[in-house]
Amino acid sequence: MTKEELNKLGKTLWAIADDLRGAMNADDFRDYMLSFLFLRYLSDNYEAAAKKELGSDYPKLEEEDRRAPLAVWYENNADDVPALEKQMRRKMHYCIHPDYLWSSIYERARTQDKELLQTLERGFKYIENESFASTFQGLFSEINLNSEKLGRTPADRNKKLCTIITKIAEGIAQFSTNSDILGDAYEYLIGQFAAGSGKKAGEFYTPQTVSTILSRIVTLDSQEPATGKKKKLSCVLDFACGSGSLLLNVRHQMGPHGIGMIYGQEKNITTYNLARMNMLLHGVKDSEFEIYHGDSLTNDWDMLSEMNPAKKVKCDAVVANPPFSYRWEPNETLGEDFRFKSHGLAPKSAADFAFLLHGFHFLGDEGTMAIVLPHGVLFRGGAESRIRTKLLKDGHIDTVIGLPANLFFSTGIPVCILVLKKCKKPDDVLFLNASEHFEKGKRQNQLLPEHIDKIVETYQYRKEEERYARRVSMEEIEKNDFNLNISRYVSTAEAEPEIDLAAVHAHLGDIEKRVAESAKTHNQYLKELGLPPVT
């Protein structure tokens, strides 16, 4: 899908959202809009696969017959339905009853069917509990079809849903049904809703440009990045995955078959549901990912709290953009936790290093971790200084990248990317100061493709460049008390030109001489005019 097509589709959908949300705020309406797009995606894929599977048996309906062809087939072949659904589950990993296909829902909406609301409720429950081999409990839990924001009475709400669904269906009818297009449109809308959510957007959205930097870094060979991309990643983990766009970016870098398993964790229930939909909507099969709803800091996911080292999850790539300087509640029990025991606990006022150590624990020996953090982790003292010092002494911090300010919807502060490895070859740390390489935007600054390429290539080839990147020895870092403040090592300040004092003195003498000569000439003119001289 071209950028122009995506922008056109995105703007069409955004205009519909803006026009229809009425009493709802953008965050509430987001859940309806994205859920209906998700249903459209699942339905289009399923109908296309069923048509291919049934071949000549797939019904050909007259133009005026607005029923879903698959619904007609189900009516005429009731005995064969179980066999078809079994085959579709094997091939597609899911199935949808014709009553709940987007085309059927749209037809009900178009004709103002008074049972639309109830049908949608049943359809959402069906998809959560019966469509997939694994259940997706609560997938639509944030969509309240009985909200008074949709209308005061059930009839009002039904009417409003008819309008919303009809507008969405008509709005996207002019665009291709290619699954990649709806996936792109979904990402576009998530970005647009994030832009309108201000600070709250930090809960679920990492700008695509930043995602791309992290993704391109972790998919390179960890020991020899200059040799290029890894052929395969056993698994990738994002323990604060938001809407899942960062994980999907890693998948995009590796290709659809380049990752064994995708793991994500998310504390916010709305965002957790968004992430699961986003995975499925981008063609990731339910057997290829697992998103867990829970708290990474307390590590309540059984799969990650496994005490047996032989069963411990070890990922080839760990990526994250956790909440910045999040307040948490460290305690004695957490002090003995296997993730923190050897490094110590992050302070109550900022869980940044707690998030980092959590992800780092599940990084494999040949893996790469890239995490977005506030600059404070680079230089703050106390417990954070002790954690930072141990990570440096153990040779785990590979690269420190400073990004421009105002890239995120949720904060205007500049942030950094820390690249960590369990085993790294260079005995130095690469500092990369990209703080002045961006394009200024109205609300947010933007990283252009050339800025992203420069950052990734500098990391990949460990290049040095004046006022941009430098490899710093551990001896120098130790002399600076293990302070990683980027400007200590790579300053972007322009050096003042050297001043030749002798030349300046001669120049000033020449000026004084010319002033004296001009004054003498001026006074000569005054004398001729019979006026007193100027002293």
C-alpha positions as CSV (number, residue, x, y, z in Angstrom):
1,M,0.0,0.0,0.0
2,T,1.5,3.4,-1.0
3,K,1.8,6.1,1.6
4,E,-0.7,8.2,-0.4
5,E,-3.3,5.3,-0.3
6,L,-2.7,4.8,3.4
7,N,-3.1,8.5,4.1
8,K,-6.3,8.6,2.0
9,L,-7.8,5.6,3.8
10,G,-6.6,6.8,7.2
11,K,-8.1,10.2,6.6
12,T,-11.4,8.7,5.4
13,L,-11.7,6.6,8.6
14,W,-10.5,9.4,10.8
15,A,-13.2,11.7,9.3
16,I,-15.8,9.1,10.0
17,A,-14.6,8.8,13.6
18,D,-14.6,12.5,14.1
19,D,-18.1,12.8,12.5
20,L,-19.8,10.0,14.4
21,R,-18.4,9.9,17.9
22,G,-20.8,12.6,19.2
23,A,-20.9,12.5,23.0
24,M,-18.0,10.1,23.2
25,N,-14.4,11.2,23.7
26,A,-11.8,10.0,21.1
27,D,-10.5,7.3,23.5
28,D,-14.0,5.7,23.9
29,F,-14.8,5.8,20.2
30,R,-11.4,4.3,19.4
31,D,-12.5,1.0,20.8
32,Y,-15.6,0.8,18.6
33,M,-13.8,2.0,15.4
34,L,-10.9,-0.4,15.8
35,S,-13.1,-3.3,16.8
36,F,-15.2,-3.0,13.7
37,L,-12.1,-2.8,11.5
38,F,-10.9,-5.9,13.2
39,L,-14.2,-7.7,12.5
40,R,-14.0,-6.6,8.9
41,Y,-10.5,-8.0,8.6
42,L,-11.3,-11.4,10.1
43,S,-14.5,-11.6,7.9
44,D,-12.8,-10.7,4.6
45,N,-10.0,-13.2,5.2
46,Y,-12.3,-16.0,6.3
47,E,-14.7,-15.5,3.3
48,A,-11.9,-15.4,0.8
49,A,-10.4,-18.6,2.3
50,A,-13.9,-20.3,2.4
51,K,-14.5,-19.3,-1.3
52,K,-11.2,-20.9,-2.3
53,E,-11.9,-24.0,-0.2
54,L,-15.4,-24.6,-1.6
55,G,-14.5,-23.8,-5.2
56,S,-17.4,-24.2,-7.5
57,D,-19.7,-25.0,-4.6
58,Y,-19.4,-21.5,-3.3
59,P,-22.7,-19.7,-4.0
60,K,-23.0,-17.2,-6.8
61,L,-25.8,-14.8,-5.8
62,E,-27.7,-12.3,-7.9
63,E,-26.6,-8.7,-7.5
64,E,-29.7,-7.7,-5.7
65,D,-29.3,-10.5,-3.2
66,R,-27.4,-8.9,-0.3
67,R,-26.9,-12.0,1.8
68,A,-23.4,-13.3,2.5
69,P,-22.7,-16.2,0.1
70,L,-21.4,-18.2,3.0
71,A,-24.7,-17.8,4.9
72,V,-26.5,-19.3,1.9
73,W,-24.0,-22.2,1.8
74,Y,-24.5,-22.9,5.5
75,E,-28.3,-23.0,5.0
76,N,-28.1,-25.4,2.1
77,N,-25.4,-27.7,3.5
78,A,-26.0,-28.0,7.2
79,D,-24.6,-31.5,7.4
80,D,-21.3,-30.4,5.8
81,V,-20.8,-27.4,8.1
82,P,-18.7,-29.2,10.8
83,A,-16.3,-30.6,8.2
84,L,-15.8,-27.2,6.6
85,E,-15.2,-25.5,9.9
86,K,-12.7,-28.1,10.9
87,Q,-10.8,-27.6,7.7
88,M,-11.0,-23.8,8.1
89,R,-9.6,-24.0,11.6
90,R,-6.8,-26.1,10.3
91,K,-5.9,-23.6,7.5
92,M,-7.0,-20.3,9.0
93,H,-6.8,-21.1,12.7
94,Y,-10.3,-19.7,13.2
95,C,-13.8,-19.6,11.8
96,I,-16.7,-17.2,11.9
97,H,-20.4,-18.2,11.7
98,P,-22.0,-16.4,8.7
99,D,-24.4,-14.5,11.0
100,Y,-21.4,-12.6,12.5
101,L,-19.5,-11.9,9.3
102,W,-18.9,-8.2,8.6
103,S,-21.0,-8.4,5.4
104,S,-24.0,-9.8,7.4
105,I,-23.6,-7.2,10.1
106,Y,-23.3,-4.4,7.5
107,E,-26.5,-5.6,5.8
108,R,-28.3,-5.5,9.1
109,A,-27.0,-2.0,9.7
110,R,-27.9,-0.8,6.2
111,T,-31.5,-2.0,6.6
112,Q,-31.7,-0.5,10.2
113,D,-32.4,-4.0,11.6
114,K,-33.7,-3.6,15.2
115,E,-31.8,-6.7,16.3
116,L,-28.4,-5.4,15.3
117,L,-27.2,-4.6,18.8
118,Q,-28.1,-8.1,20.1
119,T,-26.5,-9.8,17.1
120,L,-23.3,-7.8,17.7
121,E,-23.3,-8.9,21.3
122,R,-23.7,-12.5,20.3
123,G,-21.1,-12.2,17.6
124,F,-18.4,-10.7,19.9
125,K,-19.0,-13.5,22.4
126,Y,-18.8,-16.1,19.6
127,I,-15.4,-14.7,18.4
128,E,-14.0,-14.5,22.0
129,N,-15.0,-18.1,22.9
130,E,-15.6,-20.2,19.7
131,S,-13.8,-18.7,16.7
132,F,-10.2,-19.6,17.6
133,A,-8.7,-22.8,18.9
134,S,-7.5,-20.8,21.9
135,T,-10.1,-18.6,23.6
136,F,-9.7,-14.9,23.5
137,Q,-11.6,-14.1,26.7
138,G,-12.5,-10.4,27.1
139,L,-11.3,-9.4,23.6
140,F,-14.2,-7.0,23.2
141,S,-14.6,-6.3,27.0
142,E,-14.0,-2.6,26.6
143,I,-16.7,-2.1,24.0
144,N,-19.9,-1.3,25.9
145,L,-22.7,-1.8,23.4
146,N,-25.2,-0.7,26.1
147,S,-23.4,2.6,26.9
148,E,-25.6,5.6,27.2
149,K,-23.0,7.5,25.2
150,L,-24.4,5.6,22.2
151,G,-27.9,6.6,23.1
152,R,-30.3,6.7,26.0
153,T,-32.5,3.8,25.0
154,P,-31.7,0.4,23.3
155,A,-33.5,1.6,20.2
156,D,-31.3,4.8,20.1
157,R,-28.2,2.7,20.6
158,N,-29.2,0.3,17.9
159,K,-29.8,3.2,15.5
160,K,-26.4,4.8,16.3
161,L,-24.6,1.5,15.7
162,C,-26.4,1.1,12.4
163,T,-25.1,4.6,11.4
164,I,-21.5,3.9,12.6
165,I,-21.3,0.5,10.9
166,T,-22.8,1.7,7.6
167,K,-20.5,4.7,7.4
168,I,-17.4,2.6,8.1
169,A,-18.5,0.0,5.5
170,E,-19.2,2.6,2.9
171,G,-16.0,4.5,3.8
172,I,-13.7,1.5,3.2
173,A,-15.6,0.0,0.3
174,Q,-13.6,2.0,-2.2
175,F,-10.4,0.6,-0.9
176,S,-8.8,-2.8,-1.6
177,T,-9.7,-5.6,0.8
178,N,-6.0,-6.7,0.9
179,S,-5.3,-7.6,4.5
180,D,-2.1,-5.6,4.6
181,I,-4.1,-2.5,3.9
182,L,-6.5,-2.9,6.8
183,G,-3.4,-3.7,9.0
184,D,-1.8,-0.5,7.9
185,A,-5.0,1.5,8.4
186,Y,-5.3,0.0,11.9
187,E,-1.8,1.3,12.7
188,Y,-2.6,4.6,11.2
189,L,-5.7,5.0,13.3
190,I,-3.9,4.0,16.5
191,G,-1.3,6.7,15.7
192,Q,-4.1,9.3,15.1
193,F,-5.9,8.4,18.3
194,A,-2.6,8.6,20.1
195,A,-2.0,12.1,18.8
196,G,-5.3,13.1,20.1
197,S,-4.8,11.5,23.5
198,G,-1.8,13.5,24.5
199,K,-0.1,12.2,27.7
200,K,-2.3,9.1,27.8
201,A,-0.9,8.0,24.5
202,G,2.2,6.9,26.2
203,E,0.2,3.9,27.6
204,F,-0.2,2.3,24.2
205,Y,1.9,3.9,21.4
206,T,5.5,4.1,20.4
207,P,6.0,6.3,17.3
208,Q,6.8,4.1,14.3
209,T,10.1,5.8,13.7
210,V,11.4,4.9,17.2
211,S,9.9,1.4,16.8
212,T,11.8,1.0,13.5
213,I,15.1,2.0,15.2
214,L,14.7,-0.6,18.0
215,S,13.5,-3.3,15.6
216,R,16.3,-2.9,13.1
217,I,18.9,-3.0,15.9
218,V,17.6,-6.1,17.7
219,T,17.3,-8.1,14.4
220,L,20.9,-7.6,13.5
221,D,23.4,-10.2,14.5
222,S,24.3,-9.5,18.2
223,Q,27.9,-10.4,18.0
224,E,28.7,-9.1,14.6
225,P,26.1,-6.5,13.6
226,A,28.1,-5.6,10.5
227,T,27.3,-9.0,9.0
228,G,23.7,-8.1,8.8
229,K,20.3,-9.4,9.9
230,K,19.8,-12.7,11.8
231,K,18.1,-15.4,9.7
232,K,15.7,-16.4,12.5
233,L,14.7,-15.2,16.0
234,S,13.6,-18.0,18.4
235,C,11.3,-15.5,20.2
236,V,10.9,-11.8,20.9
237,L,9.6,-10.2,24.1
238,D,8.1,-6.8,24.8
239,F,7.1,-6.7,28.4
240,A,5.2,-3.4,28.1
241,C,3.8,-4.0,24.7
242,G,1.0,-1.4,24.5
243,S,-0.9,-1.9,21.2
244,G,1.8,-4.4,20.0
245,S,3.1,-2.1,17.2
246,L,6.7,-2.5,18.4
247,L,6.5,-6.3,18.3
248,L,4.8,-6.1,14.9
249,N,7.7,-3.9,13.7
250,V,10.2,-6.6,14.7
251,R,8.1,-9.1,12.8
252,H,8.0,-6.8,9.8
253,Q,11.9,-6.6,9.8
254,M,12.2,-10.4,10.0
255,G,9.3,-11.4,7.7
256,P,6.2,-13.4,8.6
257,H,8.2,-16.6,9.2
258,G,11.3,-15.1,10.8
259,I,10.2,-15.4,14.4
260,G,9.4,-18.5,16.3
261,M,7.2,-16.9,19.0
262,I,6.1,-13.4,19.9
263,Y,5.6,-12.7,23.6
264,G,4.0,-9.5,24.9
265,Q,2.8,-8.3,28.3
266,E,0.5,-5.4,29.0
267,K,-1.0,-4.1,32.3
268,N,-3.8,-1.9,30.8
269,I,-6.8,-4.0,29.9
270,T,-8.0,-1.8,27.0
271,T,-4.5,-1.8,25.5
272,Y,-4.1,-5.5,26.1
273,N,-7.2,-6.1,24.0
274,L,-5.9,-3.7,21.3
275,A,-2.6,-5.6,21.2
276,R,-4.3,-9.0,20.7
277,M,-6.5,-7.6,17.9
278,N,-3.5,-5.9,16.3
279,M,-1.6,-9.2,16.2
280,L,-4.5,-11.1,14.5
281,L,-5.2,-8.2,12.2
282,H,-1.7,-8.3,10.9
283,G,-1.9,-12.0,10.0
284,V,-0.1,-13.4,13.1
285,K,-1.8,-16.7,13.9
286,D,-3.0,-17.3,17.4
287,S,-0.4,-20.1,17.7
288,E,2.4,-17.6,16.9
289,F,1.9,-15.1,19.7
290,E,1.0,-14.9,23.3
291,I,0.0,-11.6,25.0
292,Y,-0.5,-11.7,28.7
293,H,-2.5,-9.3,30.8
294,G,-0.5,-8.5,33.9
295,D,2.1,-6.5,35.8
296,S,5.7,-7.0,34.6
297,L,7.2,-5.5,37.7
298,T,5.6,-8.1,40.0
299,N,6.1,-10.7,37.3
300,D,2.7,-12.4,37.6
301,W,3.0,-14.3,34.3
302,D,3.6,-18.0,35.2
303,M,5.6,-18.5,32.0
304,L,8.2,-15.9,33.1
305,S,8.2,-16.6,36.8
306,E,9.6,-20.1,36.2
307,M,12.3,-20.9,38.8
308,N,13.9,-23.8,36.9
309,P,16.8,-22.3,34.9
310,A,16.4,-25.0,32.3
311,K,12.8,-23.9,31.5
312,K,13.6,-20.2,31.6
313,V,12.4,-18.2,28.6
314,K,15.4,-16.9,26.7
315,C,14.6,-14.5,23.8
316,D,16.9,-13.5,20.9
317,A,15.3,-10.1,21.0
318,V,13.8,-8.0,23.8
319,V,12.3,-4.6,23.0
320,A,10.4,-2.1,25.2
321,N,9.2,1.4,25.7
322,P,8.0,1.2,29.4
323,P,6.4,4.1,31.3
324,F,9.0,6.7,32.1
325,S,10.0,7.1,35.7
326,Y,7.1,5.1,36.9
327,R,6.5,5.0,40.7
328,W,6.4,1.5,42.1
329,E,6.5,-0.4,45.4
330,P,9.8,-2.3,45.8
331,N,9.9,-4.5,48.9
332,E,12.0,-7.2,50.6
333,T,10.4,-10.0,48.6
334,L,11.3,-8.3,45.3
335,G,14.8,-7.7,46.6
336,E,15.2,-11.5,46.6
337,D,13.6,-11.8,43.1
338,F,15.8,-13.6,40.6
339,R,15.5,-10.5,38.2
340,F,16.9,-8.0,40.7
341,K,18.9,-10.0,43.3
342,S,22.3,-9.5,41.8
343,H,21.8,-5.8,40.8
344,G,19.6,-4.4,43.5
345,L,16.2,-2.6,43.4
346,A,15.4,0.5,41.5
347,P,14.2,3.4,43.7
348,K,10.5,3.8,44.5
349,S,10.4,7.1,42.5
350,A,11.6,5.6,39.2
351,A,11.1,2.0,38.1
352,D,13.2,2.5,34.9
353,F,15.9,0.1,35.9
354,A,13.4,-2.4,37.3
355,F,11.8,-2.6,33.8
356,L,15.3,-2.9,32.2
357,L,16.4,-5.7,34.6
358,H,13.1,-7.5,34.1
359,G,13.6,-7.6,30.3
360,F,17.3,-8.3,30.5
361,H,16.8,-11.4,32.6
362,F,14.9,-13.0,29.7
363,L,17.5,-12.1,27.1
364,G,19.3,-15.0,25.6
365,D,23.1,-15.2,25.5
366,E,23.1,-14.4,21.7
367,G,20.4,-11.9,21.9
368,T,20.0,-8.1,21.8
369,M,17.9,-5.9,24.0
370,A,16.9,-2.3,23.0
371,I,14.8,-0.2,25.5
372,V,13.6,3.4,25.5
373,L,14.3,5.2,28.7
374,P,14.5,8.8,30.1
375,H,18.0,10.3,30.2
376,G,17.9,10.2,34.0
377,V,19.0,6.5,34.0
378,L,22.3,7.6,32.5
379,F,23.4,9.8,35.4
380,R,21.1,9.6,38.4
381,G,22.9,8.5,41.6
382,G,22.0,6.2,44.5
383,A,20.5,2.8,43.7
384,E,20.4,3.6,40.0
385,S,24.1,4.4,40.0
386,R,24.9,1.0,41.6
387,I,22.8,-0.8,39.0
388,R,24.3,1.1,36.1
389,T,27.8,0.5,37.4
390,K,27.3,-3.3,37.7
391,L,25.8,-3.5,34.2
392,L,28.8,-1.6,32.8
393,K,31.4,-3.6,34.8
394,D,29.8,-6.8,33.6
395,G,30.1,-5.6,30.0
396,H,26.3,-5.6,29.3
397,I,25.8,-2.1,28.1
398,D,26.7,-2.0,24.4
399,T,25.4,1.3,23.0
400,V,23.8,4.5,24.3
401,I,21.7,6.5,21.8
402,G,20.4,10.0,22.5
403,L,17.2,10.9,20.5
404,P,15.8,14.3,19.8
405,A,13.3,15.9,22.1
406,N,9.5,15.9,21.5
407,L,9.2,12.7,19.5
408,F,6.5,11.2,21.7
409,F,2.9,12.1,22.1
410,S,3.1,11.5,25.9
411,T,6.2,13.7,26.7
412,G,8.3,16.4,25.2
413,I,11.5,15.3,27.0
414,P,14.4,13.8,25.0
415,V,14.8,10.1,25.6
416,C,17.6,7.6,25.0
417,I,17.8,4.0,23.7
418,L,20.0,1.6,25.7
419,V,21.3,-1.4,23.8
420,L,22.2,-4.3,26.0
421,K,23.8,-7.8,25.5
422,K,24.6,-10.7,27.7
423,C,27.8,-11.3,25.7
424,K,29.3,-8.5,23.7
425,K,32.6,-8.4,21.8
426,P,33.7,-4.7,22.0
427,D,35.1,-3.7,25.4
428,D,33.9,-0.1,24.9
429,V,30.6,1.6,24.8
430,L,29.3,3.3,21.7
431,F,27.8,6.8,22.4
432,L,25.6,8.2,19.7
433,N,24.2,11.7,20.0
434,A,21.3,12.1,17.5
435,S,19.6,14.9,19.4
436,E,20.0,17.5,16.7
437,H,19.1,15.2,13.7
438,F,15.3,15.6,13.1
439,E,12.7,17.5,11.2
440,K,10.7,19.9,13.2
441,G,6.9,19.3,13.2
442,K,3.9,21.3,14.4
443,R,3.2,19.1,17.4
444,Q,5.9,16.5,17.4
445,N,9.4,16.4,15.9
446,Q,9.9,13.8,13.2
447,L,12.7,11.4,12.4
448,L,13.1,11.1,8.6
449,P,14.3,7.8,6.9
450,E,17.8,9.3,6.5
451,H,17.9,10.0,10.3
452,I,16.9,6.4,11.1
453,D,19.4,5.0,8.6
454,K,22.2,7.0,10.1
455,I,21.4,5.9,13.6
456,V,21.2,2.2,12.7
457,E,24.2,2.2,10.4
458,T,26.3,3.9,13.0
459,Y,25.4,1.2,15.5
460,Q,25.8,-1.6,13.0
461,Y,29.3,-0.6,11.9
462,R,30.3,1.0,15.2
463,K,31.3,4.1,13.3
464,E,32.7,7.2,14.9
465,E,31.9,10.7,13.7
466,E,32.8,14.1,15.2
467,R,29.8,15.6,17.1
468,Y,27.7,12.5,16.5
469,A,29.2,9.2,17.6
470,R,32.2,7.9,19.6
471,R,33.5,4.7,21.1
472,V,34.4,5.3,24.7
473,S,36.7,3.0,26.7
474,M,35.7,1.6,30.0
475,E,38.7,3.3,31.6
476,E,37.3,6.7,30.6
477,I,33.8,5.8,31.8
478,E,35.2,4.6,35.1
479,K,37.0,8.0,35.5
480,N,33.6,9.6,35.1
481,D,32.2,7.5,38.0
482,F,30.2,5.4,35.5
483,N,28.2,8.4,34.5
484,L,26.8,7.8,31.0
485,N,25.5,11.4,30.3
486,I,25.9,11.5,26.5
487,S,27.1,15.1,26.3
488,R,30.2,14.1,28.4
489,Y,31.4,11.9,25.6
490,V,29.8,13.3,22.4
491,S,29.1,17.0,22.5
492,T,27.2,18.6,19.7
493,A,28.5,22.1,20.5
494,E,30.5,23.8,17.7
495,A,34.1,24.6,18.8
496,E,34.7,28.3,18.9
497,P,37.3,29.3,16.3
498,E,40.8,30.1,17.7
499,I,41.5,33.8,18.0
500,D,44.9,35.1,16.8
501,L,45.5,37.8,19.4
502,A,48.5,39.4,17.5
503,A,46.4,39.7,14.3
504,V,43.5,41.2,16.3
505,H,45.9,43.7,17.9
506,A,47.3,44.7,14.6
507,H,43.8,45.1,13.1
508,L,42.7,47.3,16.0
509,G,45.8,49.5,15.6
510,D,45.0,49.9,11.9
511,I,41.5,51.0,12.8
512,E,42.8,53.6,15.3
513,K,45.2,54.9,12.7
514,R,42.4,55.3,10.1
515,V,40.1,57.0,12.7
516,A,42.9,59.5,13.5
517,E,43.5,60.3,9.8
518,S,39.7,60.8,9.3
519,A,39.5,63.1,12.3
520,K,42.4,65.2,10.9
521,T,40.7,65.6,7.5
522,H,37.4,66.4,9.1
523,N,38.9,69.1,11.3
524,Q,40.7,70.6,8.2
525,Y,37.3,71.1,6.6
526,L,35.9,72.7,9.8
527,K,38.9,75.1,9.9
528,E,38.2,76.2,6.3
529,L,34.6,76.9,7.3
530,G,35.7,78.9,10.3
531,L,34.3,76.4,12.8
532,P,36.1,75.0,15.9
533,P,37.7,71.6,15.5
534,V,36.2,68.4,17.1
535,T,38.4,66.9,19.8
